Amino acid sequence: IAYLADEVGMGKTYIALGVLGLIRHLKPRARVMIIAPRENIQRKWIKELSNFVLHNWQVEDNRFKALNGKPVYTPIQCGSIQELGTFSRINDQRDPFLRMTMFSIAARQAKSRKRYRDTLRKLLPWINRGMMHSQDPFEFRDDYGRVVNALIPDLDLLIVDEAHNLKHGFGPKVSNRNRVLGLALGHRDGRRPECKWYGPRVKRVLLLSATPFEYDYADIYRQLDVLGFANAKVSRADGTDPLP
């Protein structure tokens, strides 16, 4: 786990892309996913990736940088869970760029729940037919997140931009976005005997934010909890404890 908390304009994006490149150079088949807060920043990440690979990555290793100067793994902009599932099935040699709003659902209306259920069943026809049938919007939300977990591959690296947006944590009364994202990544509180596929998906996580916490370090712990790292301990780069 690493948290890059430099101020705005200090090059956090390029540092993160350097980490991505290093991991891909050492492990060419590494699975990486990037989550941005919203669409405009999602597009910016894809643009910056192409620029970084072309101008800053000096080795045409055909692992991170292809001989034509482009990323070996094509960046894919996903605007919905359906797009993520579709792209994953077509070709796994792509780097999906997601946005946090993808994980927000409105589950109070029966029509909305049916639409979400039908979408996931088309992508995952093997899922238990009894899943996602609860009329309780909170139970449905949690089942939805567990099923989305089946679409997420095991990730060697997850990069989360503006991670402070997750500062309210994973609890049952937080935003649907935080809850669904946490369950999609395999939060331990989502385990159920009937969900044999369910499990943690992230090996390493790199969080970026110019404002990592508002009042105290508890904000950081809550962000990590959403991503499945609730037991992490905060330390400085030199390994010392920043807490009094």
JONORBEL-V279450 format. One record per helix or strand. SS is the DSSP state (h for helix, s for strand). FROM is the first residue (numbers start at 0). LEN is the number of residues. If there is no record, write none. Layout:
BEGIN
ss={SS SS}
from={FROM FROM}
len={LEN LEN}
END
This chain:
BEGIN
ss={s h s h s s s h s h h h s s h h h s s h}
from={1 11 31 38 64 70 73 80 93 99 109 136 154 156 162 175 187 201 204 217}
len={3 15 5 17 1 1 4 10 6 4 14 15 1 4 4 9 3 1 4 9}
END
